[in-house]
Amino acid sequence: MSASGFAAWTRHFEAERDRRAAGLEPRWESGASLPPAVRTSIQRFQAGEGGDSTALFAKADAAGDPEYSAALRLFVAEEQNHARLLALLLEAGGATTQPGHWSDTAFARLRRLPGLRAELLLLMVAEVVALRYYRALRDGTDDPLTSEVAGRILADEVRHVPFHCERLRASVAELPRAARWPVLAGWRVMLLGAAVVVAADHGRALRGLGVGRGRFVADVVGSGGPVVAAILGTDPLRVPAVPAEPADAGTAYPLRAASARSGPVLTQPWRLG
């Protein structure tokens, strides 16, 4: 991947950063109504959004593309903003954040695997799972503030998928042709495992949001196909356009279903914009 390609991503992330800074914050003062299971679920996701990325930055810097490293840091800043938004949502609902969760510890240990490719594949698992979770939270809650916060995060996550696909396409292309499908088949197994863990751990919250455990797992696994096609395919990837108005995940990006209860999470993530 040429540096100029990720220079475009850097400009995109910078434009999103500036647009957020100039936009309005959610109305935290309106408060939030968080059922106990949903509150606990949000606490666990909030703990995972703000993880340490020092090792990831070191791996990216070692890859030798400063434009990619710059874009990656802006991506991580968006993830840290998600942690901030969720913390403020919890505060608006009269709850506190949690210091961590066993699943975050396990994920952090897996990220110690050597190589940028392995860490990005793990990150892509987290992104695809998050897409389905935040769509369920956006569409399945009756609380306006919760829906708005989830929608803002979801709009970012949808843009993150093609960003990672672009770097992984170049990385996977460096592998021998015979090794590419096994690597991505292994990624889909990891995706299935992560979906099952989240469905089990957040099952009560998901049911309250109108999504059963089986439906959640099926939708997450179904989203893996377009991601693999994006990494292996020959269609050009492009940076999604920056919307002129504050992001709304229901209209600004092509999620295939408005309902929280069924339907794949992604169409073709490399064609956003």
Secondary structure as the mmCIF struct_conf table of DSSP 4:
data_model
#
loop_
_struct_conf.conf_type_id
_struct_conf.id
_struct_conf.beg_label_comp_id
_struct_conf.beg_label_asym_id
_struct_conf.beg_label_seq_id
_struct_conf.end_label_comp_id
_struct_conf.end_label_asym_id
_struct_conf.end_label_seq_id
HELX_RH_AL_P HELX_RH_AL_P1 ALA A 3 ALA A 22
BEND BEND1 GLY A 23 GLY A 23
HELX_LH_PP_P HELX_LH_PP_P1 LEU A 24 PRO A 26
HELX_RH_3T_P HELX_RH_3T_P1 TRP A 28 SER A 30
HELX_RH_AL_P HELX_RH_AL_P2 PRO A 36 GLU A 49
TURN_TY1_P TURN_TY1_P1 GLY A 50 GLY A 50
HELX_RH_AL_P HELX_RH_AL_P3 THR A 54 ALA A 62
TURN_TY1_P TURN_TY1_P2 ALA A 63 GLY A 64
HELX_RH_AL_P HELX_RH_AL_P4 PRO A 66 ALA A 92
TURN_TY1_P TURN_TY1_P3 GLY A 93 GLY A 94
BEND BEND2 PRO A 99 PRO A 99
HELX_RH_AL_P HELX_RH_AL_P5 TRP A 102 LEU A 110
TURN_TY1_P TURN_TY1_P4 ARG A 111 ARG A 112
BEND BEND3 LEU A 113 GLY A 115
HELX_RH_AL_P HELX_RH_AL_P6 LEU A 116 GLY A 140
BEND BEND4 ASP A 142 ASP A 142
HELX_RH_AL_P HELX_RH_AL_P7 PRO A 144 ALA A 173
TURN_TY1_P TURN_TY1_P5 GLU A 174 GLU A 174
BEND BEND5 LEU A 175 LEU A 175
HELX_RH_AL_P HELX_RH_AL_P8 ARG A 177 ASP A 201
TURN_TY1_P TURN_TY1_P6 HIS A 202 HIS A 202
HELX_RH_AL_P HELX_RH_AL_P9 GLY A 203 GLY A 208
TURN_TY1_P TURN_TY1_P7 LEU A 209 GLY A 210
HELX_RH_AL_P HELX_RH_AL_P10 ARG A 213 LEU A 232
BEND BEND6 ASP A 235 ASP A 235
HELX_LH_PP_P HELX_LH_PP_P2 PRO A 236 LEU A 237
HELX_LH_PP_P HELX_LH_PP_P3 VAL A 239 PRO A 243
BEND BEND7 ALA A 244 PRO A 246
HELX_LH_PP_P HELX_LH_PP_P4 ALA A 247 ALA A 247
TURN_TY1_P TURN_TY1_P8 ALA A 249 THR A 251
BEND BEND8 ALA A 252 TYR A 253
BEND BEND9 ARG A 256 ARG A 256
BEND BEND10 ALA A 258 ALA A 258
BEND BEND11 ALA A 260 GLY A 263
BEND BEND12 VAL A 265 VAL A 265
BEND BEND13 THR A 267 THR A 267
HELX_RH_3T_P HELX_RH_3T_P2 PRO A 269 ARG A 271
#
